[in-house]
Amino acid sequence: MPERNKPQRDFKGNKAHLPSKPCAVCGRTMTWRKAWAKNWEEVRYCSDACRARKGPTT
């Protein structure tokens, strides 16, 4: 069992240091998520609703 008073070295909730980028449809800022780790460069939409509202790709 880990000690509670021991300082942590890994990420434990400090989202200020995570990368972010705007949604291609609404412009809302999206913060990096672990689920997007493998394809962060290809993530363009903040939600399924924005993905459905996307315009034609050129």
Residue pairs with C-beta under 8 A, 6 or more apart in sequence:
11 17
15 31
18 31
18 32
19 31
19 32
19 40
20 29
20 30
20 31
20 32
21 29
21 30
21 43
22 28
22 29
22 30
23 29
23 30
23 44
23 45
23 46
23 47
23 50
24 44
24 45
24 50
24 54
25 45
25 46
25 50
25 51
25 53
25 54
25 55
26 46
26 50
28 46
30 43
30 46
32 40
36 43
44 54
45 51
45 54
